[in-house]
Each structure stands twice: as structure tokens, then as C-alpha cells.
């Protein structure tokens, strides 16, 4: 296959050999970060960054083998190598100060960087010390560890003297309305290009072949202590952020001092009203994390002790029974939101989201709330069961409450108290006043049928009395028009016994007004009266039964008591009258207006 002489690159094109292919793969494996690489197109030109495209394995090889170009790479989030650049004219180069150079190597060995690949970087005779690892490590933490180790040993990191790759880069400030820009790690040139070669222990060049470099890199990766290096990451990261972040160090920042002063004053004031627990606990946690560098159980204990000692805790804090658990919850959230000052916090959520999470945790239902919900559920299930099994529900509120209690006892083994039924939150679950307008209401569908079963309408006097009482009665005693109760089982009728008039012998005219039995006492062929619980239509005529709507009205109760006393006195006088016939029904009869009716038993003397 032939190519035109005008073919732009590599006019002597040929298929790569197996050895060349292996070198190409190995080179791309060691230096694989392909974006934002740096390049010098000519030896005399300056370095520039290429952002338009990334390096592939082939492109990297083409540029690396180009005799005119010099290529370099940057670092990504993770890396498997690091480079220490010692400038030829600096104070650490072995040609200038061999003792300082060995002290530099000793400081690196102290953090696990034991074996290096020494390379002359270019014709300027500067040194590049390559350290390789068996596994990738976080780039920024590696940069912090390198700088921490060397500065603790007394070295100064600066261009033209001593440089580290990767470097401890800073964040670029973002301007609102503009495209966000990111900072990059410094890039370093790749080894064994123009003027570069491998050096032995005496700094004598011995090779410029990639095969020898790769062999030395494998030895370096095997000998470097990655576990020891990783153990320094957290300490070095904290040290760097406290020392070199863009804002001033602790103690000199007026904003920090102002924040600490205001927060301490707010905590000293304590609780001044209810609903301040979340704000105070978060403020205490903020001070504990940022000012005192507390974490874990120590932070939770600090929050609890400070909160309990604050003024107003006992009269206003409503979380005293769970203050220990609340302190732990706040401590866990605070550790995720704040970091020790000065540092940059790692926040995956906003302050408002943190407050909402704490509020949700504080609203866990207690035992009383659980019992309340279960009682409400029993009421709902009981009413639903009654609506399905009965043709109609009781007419009165009192009877319905009794039926709900009994049915709940049968269904669930536990009853429902009247106090629970009368709670405002439970009334809509069963009270006819709330259910009568709902679709499918059992109270509304049987009202007409119940009216057909009742006796003739009340008198004008009883209607007026009912209207007055309905305006004064409480919610729990409101009269309602209820459906008829379920039909009773069929009973065999008892033989009809003729009844005679309960009437005394005629008395002289002069005694008629005082001794005669009034017409309301004389009953003939009295029909079977209804149960007092359901006979509400003739309640005013039946003086022996107190209407449910009259409960709680003192004036009517007093009148009723006086009437009964008068009735009993009158009946006693009648019973003492000689020659009066007494009717008795074996103890099964029902009282009517204070007397009994039934089979004639005997005649009084």
C-alpha cells in the first residue's frame, strides 16, 4: 500500500510490530489521562494545552515518537504515579547540594515512597523522580501528602526550585451568569523524549529505551508502600485545608469571629419560647463541629450537655424525654453538612432539607397516638360492620353509642368508651349529624319508614317543647331520625285474656271530685305499648318516661320529679279506697302512668 508524498504525518508508514504494539499499550496504561494534555510543537515554542480532543492510544504514540514535538499529560481524579521535579539550578539538585537531595529522598521514604525511577527530564539536566503504585490512589490526597511530608521536612515548594506532580490545586471562583471553569492539575512532560534518559544511582545516563523504563516502573510499584502512603492522606488533607485554603486561617478571620460570637450569644440566651429546639440544637452542633472540631459520640454528648444547661430548657423544650436521641440525630446531620474550620464542607443537601429531616424524626408517634389511631380505626370498622349487617341503625345517639360499644367488644375484644366516641376527631366517624348528608347514609333511607311506624304526631305543646330543647342540647345528645331496628323473631301470641275496667264503685256526688278515679287512670283494651327506648313520639303523654332530649335540662327534671311524687301520692290514696279492684299480671305487666294492668286478681276489702 502506497501513500501520497503529501500525506501529513509519518510518510514512512508501516504496520507496527508486535514489540512496538506492546510498548504502545504499556505507555498508554501508565499515562492514561487523555484529556487536556500539554504539547510543545517545536523545541523553541511554548507549552500549550489541547482541550479540543483527547489522546487515544494511537495518537499518544504518534506524538510521543515525533522527534519535533514534546508531549505531556495532566492528572485525573485518580493516578498510579507521581513525579518530583528537582530543578538543575535549585538548592536541592545533587550537583548543587547532595545532602539536601538525600534529605528529600528520606522525607519521601517516610510516607512510603521508597523506590523511584530517576530520569533526566531534558537537556537542562533537571531531575524527574517517578514513583509508581500497584493501585490507583486519589490524586488530590496524594498531592497533599507529598506537600505535607516535604514542608514538614523544611523544603519549600515553588517553580524553578522544587515542584510536585500532581500539585495541590485550588478551586476557581465561579462568577454568577458565566460558564463554570475548573482548575487543572499541572502537567508534566513524558519521559525519554528529546534530551531525556534514565540515570543510575550515580546520576550517570545508562539508557533511553522504553523497555528499560517500564521494567524500572514495575520494580518501583512493587517496592513502594501503598498502605503507609494511604494512612497519611487524611492528616495531610486536613493540614493543607487549614493552611492553604483561599480564606484566612483560624483566629485571623473577622467573619469567623463574628459568626462564633453571635452563635455563642444565641446559645447563652437559650429557650425563650416553644418550637426552638431544632434551631438551638443545630446552632450548638455547628459550634461543636466548626469551632471545637468534635465528631461522633463526643459531638452528640456536647449537644446534649449544652442544651440541658441552656436557660429556658425545662419550661419551653418539649423534647426533654428524647433529648439524647435528638442530640444524636442532629450530630449525624451536622457531620454531613459542616466541617471543622477552616475547611470546605462536603454538602449533598441544603440546610432546609436537613431541618426537614430532623422535624420528621421528631414527629415519631408515641404510645398515646398509637392508641388513639387504633380506637378511631375500631370505630370506623364497627360502624361499617353495623351498616352491612343491620337493616337500620338506632335512632338515638345514646342507643347508637351503646350498640357501637357492644359490637366493638364482640369484634375486637375491646370496647370504645363514651369519652372516645365524643372526641371531636371521632365524631365524623359515627355521629349522624356528620353522616346524614353522605351518599348511602343508613339514617336517611329509613326515616320515612320510621315515621309510618310511629304513633300520630305530637301535640302542639310537645312540638314546641321539642323545638326549644333541640336548640339547647349538646352535640352528643342531639335527637336524630333513626331507621327502625331489625325485626324481632316471630313469637307465638299468648292467649288473649279479657280485661275489665279498673273502676271503683260509684261514690256519692259529694265525694266525686276528690275520690273518683280520673279518666287517665281508667284504661280499656289498652294496646301493647312500645319500648321506652324507641317510643319517642308519645313521650310527652307518657309521664313515666323521660325523653332523651330532656336530659341536662334542670327545669324539666324538677317538674318531672314533682309530677311523679304527686302521682305516687295519688295512687296511694286510690289504693286505700275500699272496694277497689286490683288487676295483676304475674309480674310481667308493664307500668302505665304509675299503675299496672292485666288479669283481675282479687277485690280489695
C-alpha positions in Angstrom: 0.0 0.0 0.0 1.4 3.4 -1.0 0.7 6.9 0.3 1.0 10.2 -1.4 4.2 12.2 -0.6 1.8 14.9 0.7 0.5 12.6 3.5 0.7 14.9 6.5 2.4 12.7 9.1 4.7 9.6 9.2 5.3 9.4 5.5 7.2 6.2 6.1 4.1 4.3 7.1 4.2 0.7 8.1 2.3 -1.7 10.3 3.5 -1.7 13.9 5.5 -4.7 15.0 4.4 -6.9 18.0 7.1 -5.3 20.2 6.0 -1.8 19.2 2.4 -2.7 19.9 3.3 -3.9 23.4 5.2 -0.7 24.1 2.3 1.4 22.8 -0.1 -0.4 25.1 2.2 -0.1 28.1 2.8 3.6 27.6 -1.0 4.3 27.4 -1.5 2.2 30.6 1.0 4.2 32.7 -0.1 7.6 31.4 -3.7 7.1 30.6 -5.3 10.5 31.4 -6.1 11.6 27.8 -7.8 15.0 28.3 -6.3 18.5 28.5 -2.8 17.3 27.6 0.1 19.7 27.0 2.3 19.9 24.0 5.3 21.7 22.5 5.1 21.6 18.8 8.7 22.8 18.3 11.6 22.8 20.7 11.6 26.6 20.8 7.9 27.0 21.2 6.0 27.3 24.5 3.8 24.8 26.1 0.1 24.8 25.3 -3.0 22.9 26.5 -5.1 21.0 24.0 -8.8 20.8 25.0 -10.5 20.1 21.7 -9.9 16.3 21.7 -8.4 13.6 23.9 -5.5 11.3 23.3 -6.1 7.8 22.1 -3.6 5.1 22.3 -2.5 5.7 18.8 -2.4 9.5 19.0 -0.3 9.3 22.1 2.2 7.0 20.4 2.4 9.2 17.3 3.1 12.4 19.3 5.5 10.6 21.7 7.6 9.3 18.8 7.6 12.6 16.9 11.1 14.0 17.1 10.0 17.6 16.9 7.1 17.5 19.3 7.2 17.1 23.1 4.1 15.9 24.8 3.0 15.9 28.4 -0.1 14.9 30.4 -2.1 16.1 33.4 -3.8 14.1 36.1 -7.4 12.9 36.6 -9.3 12.1 39.8 -7.1 9.0 40.4 -3.5 8.2 39.5 -0.9 5.4 39.7 2.2 7.6 39.6 3.7 10.8 40.9 6.6 12.9 39.8 9.0 15.1 41.9 10.8 17.7 39.7 14.2 18.9 41.0 15.4 21.9 39.0 19.1 21.9 37.9 19.8 25.3 39.4 17.8 24.8 42.6 19.2 24.3 46.0 18.3 20.6 46.2 19.9 19.2 43.0 22.6 16.7 43.8 25.1 18.6 41.7 24.5 21.6 44.0 23.6 20.1 47.4 23.8 16.3 47.6 23.0 16.3 51.3 19.7 18.2 50.7 18.8 15.8 47.9 19.2 12.7 50.2 17.2 14.5 52.9 14.5 15.0 50.3 14.5 11.3 49.4 14.4 10.4 53.2 11.3 12.6 53.7 9.5 10.8 50.8 10.5 7.4 52.2 8.9 8.3 55.5 5.5 8.3 53.8 6.0 5.1 51.8 7.7 6.3 48.6 10.8 4.1 48.7 11.8 3.3 45.2 12.0 5.9 42.4 12.8 5.9 38.7 15.4 8.7 38.2 15.1 10.4 34.8 16.9 13.4 33.4 14.0 15.4 32.2 15.7 17.2 29.3 18.9 18.7 28.1 18.7 21.2 31.0 19.7 18.3 33.3 16.9 18.7 35.7 15.7 15.5 37.6 12.3 13.8 37.5 11.8 11.2 40.2 9.0 8.9 39.1 7.1 6.9 41.8 4.7 4.2 40.7 1.9 2.3 42.6 0.2 -1.0 42.2 -3.2 0.6 42.6 -4.7 4.0 41.8 -4.9 6.5 44.6 -6.9 9.8 45.0 -4.9 12.4 43.2 -5.6 15.4 45.5 -4.9 13.4 48.7 -1.6 12.2 47.1 -0.7 15.8 46.3 -1.5 16.9 49.9 0.6 14.0 51.3 3.6 14.9 49.2 3.5 18.6 50.1 2.8 17.9 53.8 5.8 15.5 54.0 8.3 17.8 52.3 7.2 21.0 54.0 7.3 19.3 57.4 10.9 18.4 56.5 11.7 22.0 55.8 11.5 22.1 52.0 9.9 24.9 50.0 7.7 24.0 47.1 8.0 26.6 44.3 8.6 26.7 40.5 12.2 26.7 39.4 13.3 25.1 42.6 11.1 22.1 43.6 7.8 21.1 42.0 5.4 18.3 42.7 3.1 16.5 40.2 0.3 16.3 41.0 0.1 19.7 42.7 -2.3 20.9 45.3 -4.5 22.9 43.0 -7.1 25.5 44.1 -10.7 25.9 43.0 -11.5 28.6 40.5 -14.1 31.1 41.7 -17.3 30.9 39.9 -19.0 34.1 38.7 -22.7 34.1 38.5 -24.0 34.2 35.0 -20.8 32.9 33.5 -19.8 29.4 32.4 -18.2 27.5 35.3 -14.5 26.9 34.9 -12.5 24.2 36.5 -8.9 24.2 37.7 -6.4 21.7 36.3 -3.5 19.8 37.8 -0.2 20.8 36.4 1.1 18.7 33.5 4.5 17.1 33.2 6.4 16.0 30.1 6.6 12.3 29.4 10.0 10.6 30.0 12.6 9.6 27.3 11.7 12.3 24.8 14.2 14.8 23.4 17.2 15.1 25.7 15.7 12.7 28.3 17.3 9.4 29.6 17.5 7.1 32.6 20.1 7.7 35.3 21.7 5.3 37.7 22.5 5.9 41.4 25.5 8.0 40.5 23.3 10.1 38.1 25.0 8.6 35.0 22.9 8.1 31.9 22.5 4.4 31.1 19.5 4.1 28.7 16.8 5.9 26.8 14.7 2.8 25.8 11.1 2.4 26.9 11.7 -1.2 27.7 14.1 -0.3 30.5 11.8 2.4 31.8 8.9 0.0 32.1 11.0 -2.5 33.9 12.1 0.1 36.4 8.5 1.3 36.8 7.4 -2.2 37.7 10.1 -2.5 40.4 9.1 0.9 41.8 5.5 -0.2 42.0 6.4 -3.4 43.9 8.6 -1.6 46.5 6.6 1.4 47.3 4.5 1.1 50.5 1.0 2.0 49.3 -0.6 1.2 52.7 1.7 3.5 54.6 1.1 6.2 52.0 -2.7 5.9 52.2 -2.5 6.2 56.0 -1.2 9.8 55.7 -4.0 11.0 53.3 -6.5 12.3 55.9 -4.0 14.0 58.1 -2.3 15.7 55.1 -5.6 16.7 53.6 -6.7 18.4 56.9 -3.3 20.1 57.2 -3.5 21.5 53.7 -7.0 22.8 54.0 -6.3 24.5 57.3 -3.1 26.1 55.9 -3.5 26.9 52.3 -7.2 27.4 51.5 -8.1 30.8 49.9 -9.6 32.2 53.1 -7.5 33.2 56.1 -6.5 30.8 58.8 -8.4 30.4 62.1 -8.2 33.2 64.5 -7.5 36.0 61.9 -10.8 35.9 60.0 -13.2 38.6 61.2 -16.2 36.8 59.6 -15.4 33.7 61.6 -15.0 35.6 64.8 -18.3 37.4 64.2 -20.1 34.1 63.5 -18.7 32.5 66.6 -19.6 35.5 68.8 -23.2 35.6 67.5 -23.7 31.8 67.8 -22.3 31.7 71.4 -24.6 34.6 72.4 -27.7 32.8 70.9 -26.9 29.6 72.8 -26.4 31.6 76.0 -29.9 33.1 75.7 -31.4 29.6 75.4 -35.1 28.9 75.0 -37.4 31.9 75.2 -40.5 30.2 73.7 -41.7 26.9 72.4 -40.7 25.5 69.0 -37.0 26.5 69.2 -35.4 23.1 69.8 -34.3 22.4 66.2 -32.6 25.8 65.8 -30.8 25.7 69.1 -29.6 22.1 68.7 -28.3 22.9 65.1 -26.5 26.0 66.3 -24.9 24.0 69.1 -23.9 21.4 66.6 -22.5 24.0 64.3 -20.2 25.4 67.0 -19.2 21.9 68.1 -18.1 20.9 64.6 -16.5 24.1 63.3 -15.1 25.6 66.5 -14.3 22.6 68.7 -13.7 20.0 65.9 -15.9 17.4 67.6 -17.5 14.4 65.9 -19.3 11.2 66.6 -20.3 10.5 70.1 -18.4 13.4 71.5 -20.4 15.8 69.4 -23.7 14.2 70.4 -22.7 14.5 74.1 -21.6 18.1 73.7 -25.0 19.0 72.1 -27.0 17.3 74.9 -25.0 18.8 77.7 -25.1 22.3 76.2 -28.8 22.1 75.6 -29.7 20.9 79.0 -27.6 23.6 80.6 -29.1 26.4 78.5 -31.7 28.8 80.1 -35.3 28.0 79.5 -34.8 24.3 78.7 -37.2 23.0 81.2 -40.2 25.3 80.7 -40.0 25.5 76.9 -38.3 22.4 75.5 -40.8 19.8 74.6 -38.3 17.2 73.7 -36.8 16.6 77.1 -37.9 12.9 77.1 -35.9 12.3 74.0 -33.1 14.8 74.2 -30.4 12.2 74.0 -31.8 10.7 70.7 -32.4 14.1 69.3 -28.8 15.1 70.0 -27.6 12.1 68.2 -29.8 12.8 65.1 -28.6 16.4 65.0 -24.9 15.3 65.4 -25.2 12.9 62.4 -26.7 15.5 60.2 -24.2 18.2 61.3 -21.2 16.0 60.4 -22.5 15.6 56.9 -23.2 19.3 56.5 -20.3 21.1 58.3 -16.6 20.6 58.6 -14.0 21.8 61.1 -13.0 25.4 60.4 -11.1 26.2 58.2 -12.1 23.7 55.6 -14.6 23.3 52.8 -17.7 21.3 53.7 -19.0 18.4 51.7 -22.7 19.0 51.3 -25.0 16.7 49.5 -28.2 18.5 50.8 -29.3 22.0 51.8 -29.8 23.4 55.2 -33.6 23.4 54.7 -33.5 19.7 53.8 -31.5 19.0 57.0 -34.1 20.8 59.1 -37.0 18.9 57.4 -35.3 15.6 58.1 -34.9 16.4 61.8 -38.6 17.5 62.0 -39.7 14.2 60.5 -37.6 12.3 63.0 -39.1 14.4 65.9 -42.7 13.5 64.9 -42.4 9.8 65.6 -45.8 8.7 67.0 -45.8 7.9 70.8 -47.9 5.3 72.5 -50.8 7.6 73.1 -51.0 8.5 69.5 -51.0 4.8 68.5 -53.8 4.0 70.9 -55.8 7.0 69.6 -55.4 5.8 66.0 -56.4 2.3 66.8 -59.5 3.4 68.7 -60.5 5.5 65.7 -60.0 2.6 63.4 -62.2 0.4 65.6 -65.0 2.9 65.5 -64.8 3.1 61.7 -64.8 -0.7 61.3 -67.6 -1.1 63.8 -69.9 1.4 62.1 -69.1 -0.2 58.7 -70.0 -3.7 60.1 -73.3 -2.4 61.6 -74.3 -0.7 58.3 -73.7 -4.0 56.5 -75.4 -6.4 59.0 -78.4 -4.3 60.2 -81.2 -3.0 58.1 -81.3 0.2 60.1 -79.3 1.8 62.9 -80.7 3.0 66.2 -82.5 6.3 66.1 -81.0 8.0 69.2 -77.4 8.9 69.8 -77.3 7.2 73.1 -78.6 3.9 71.8 -76.2 4.1 68.9 -73.2 4.7 71.2 -74.3 1.6 73.3 -74.5 -0.5 70.2 -71.1 0.6 69.0 -69.5 -0.3 72.3 -71.1 -3.8 72.4 -70.3 -4.5 68.7 -66.7 -3.4 69.1 -66.4 -5.7 72.1 -67.6 -8.6 70.1 -65.5 -7.9 67.0 -62.2 -6.8 68.6 -62.4 -8.0 72.2 -62.1 -4.4 73.4 -64.8 -1.7 73.7 -64.8 2.0 73.0 -65.5 4.4 75.8 -68.1 7.2 75.5 -65.3 9.7 76.0 -63.5 8.4 73.0 -66.7 8.4 70.9 -67.4 12.0 71.9 -63.9 13.3 70.9 -64.1 15.9 68.1 -61.8 13.9 65.9 -64.0 10.8 66.2 -67.5 12.4 65.8 -67.3 12.4 62.0 -66.8 8.6 62.1 -70.1 7.7 63.6 -72.3 10.6 64.6 -75.5 11.0 62.4 -75.0 14.8 62.3 -71.9 14.3 60.1 -73.2 11.2 58.2 -76.7 12.2 57.3 -75.6 14.1 54.2 -73.3 11.4 52.9 -74.3 9.2 50.0 -75.7 5.9 51.1 -76.4 7.1 54.6 -78.4 4.4 56.5 -80.1 7.1 58.6 -81.7 9.0 55.6 -83.1 6.0 53.8 -85.3 4.7 56.6 -86.6 8.0 58.0 -89.9 7.8 56.1 -90.5 4.2 57.1 -89.9 5.0 60.8 -92.4 7.8 60.6 -95.1 5.3 59.3 -94.4 3.1 62.3 -94.7 5.9 64.9 -98.0 6.9 66.5 -99.8 10.1 65.5 -98.0 13.3 65.7 -97.3 15.1 68.9 -99.5 17.7 70.2 -98.8 21.4 69.6 -97.4 21.6 73.1 -95.0 18.7 72.7 -93.7 20.1 69.3 -92.9 23.5 70.8 -91.2 21.8 73.7 -89.1 19.7 71.3 -88.1 22.7 69.2 -86.9 24.6 72.3 -84.9 21.6 73.6 -83.2 20.9 70.3 -81.7 24.4 70.3 -80.1 23.9 73.8 -78.9 20.3 73.5 -75.2 19.4 73.1 -73.7 17.6 70.1 -73.7 14.2 71.8 -77.4 14.4 72.8 -78.8 15.7 69.5 -82.0 13.7 68.6 -81.9 12.1 65.2 -84.4 10.4 63.0 -83.0 6.8 63.0 -84.0 3.8 61.0 -86.1 1.1 62.6 -84.3 -1.6 64.5 -84.0 -5.1 62.9 -87.3 -7.2 63.0 -87.6 -9.4 66.1 -88.1 -13.1 65.7 -91.6 -14.3 65.4 -93.3 -15.2 68.7 -96.4 -17.3 69.3 -99.1 -14.9 70.6 -100.3 -15.6 74.1 -104.0 -16.2 74.7 -105.9 -13.0 74.9 -107.4 -12.5 78.4 -110.3 -10.1 78.5 -109.6 -7.1 80.6 -112.1 -5.3 82.7 -112.2 -1.6 83.6 -110.3 -0.6 86.6 -113.1 1.5 88.1 -114.2 1.9 91.7 -117.8 1.7 92.7 -119.8 4.9 92.3 -119.4 7.3 95.1 -121.7 9.9 96.3 -121.8 13.1 94.4 -120.2 15.0 97.2 -117.1 12.7 97.0 -116.9 12.6 93.2 -114.3 15.3 92.8 -111.9 14.0 95.5 -112.4 10.2 95.4 -113.2 9.3 91.8 -110.6 7.7 89.6 -109.7 10.2 86.9 -110.2 9.2 83.3 -106.5 9.0 82.6 -106.3 6.1 85.1 -109.1 4.1 83.6 -107.8 2.1 80.6 -109.8 -0.3 78.5 -108.4 -2.5 75.8 -105.0 -0.7 76.0 -102.9 -1.7 73.1 -99.4 -3.1 73.7 -97.2 -0.1 74.3 -93.8 0.3 72.7 -90.4 0.0 74.4 -89.4 3.2 76.3 -86.2 3.3 74.3 -88.0 3.6 70.9 -91.2 5.3 71.9 -90.2 8.9 71.4 -93.3 10.2 69.5 -95.6 10.0 72.5 -93.0 10.9 75.1 -94.9 14.0 76.3 -98.0 11.9 77.0 -96.1 9.1 78.8 -95.1 10.8 82.0 -93.3 7.7 83.3 -90.6 8.0 80.6 -88.1 10.9 80.3 -87.2 11.9 76.8 -83.6 11.8 75.8 -83.8 15.3 74.6 -84.8 16.5 78.1 -81.6 15.2 79.7 -79.5 18.0 81.1 -82.4 20.5 81.4 -82.9 21.1 85.1 -86.3 22.7 84.9 -87.9 19.8 83.1 -86.3 17.3 85.5 -87.6 19.1 88.6 -91.1 19.2 87.0 -90.9 15.5 86.3 -89.9 14.7 89.8 -92.7 16.7 91.3 -95.2 15.0 88.9 -94.0 11.6 89.9 -94.3 12.4 93.6 -97.8 13.7 93.1 -98.7 10.6 91.0 -97.4 8.2 93.7 -99.4 10.0 96.4 -102.5 10.0 94.3 -102.1 6.3 93.5 -101.6 5.5 97.2 -104.8 7.3 98.0 -106.6 5.3 95.4 -105.3 2.0 96.6 -106.5 2.8 100.1 -110.0 3.3 98.8 -112.3 0.5 100.0 -113.9 -1.8 97.3 -111.3 -1.1 94.6 -110.5 -3.9 92.2 -106.7 -4.5 91.6 -105.5 -6.1 88.4 -102.2 -8.0 88.3 -100.4 -10.0 85.6 -97.9 -12.3 87.3 -95.1 -9.7 87.5 -94.9 -9.5 83.7 -97.1 -6.5 83.1 -95.8 -3.0 82.2 -96.4 0.2 84.1 -98.6 2.7 82.6 -98.8 6.1 84.3 -97.7 4.6 87.5 -100.3 1.7 87.6 -100.3 -1.9 86.4 -102.8 -3.6 84.2 -103.5 -7.3 83.4 -105.7 -10.1 84.8 -108.1 -9.4 87.6 -106.6 -10.9 90.8 -108.9 -10.1 93.7 -111.1 -7.4 95.2 -109.7 -5.3 98.0 -111.7 -5.3 101.2 
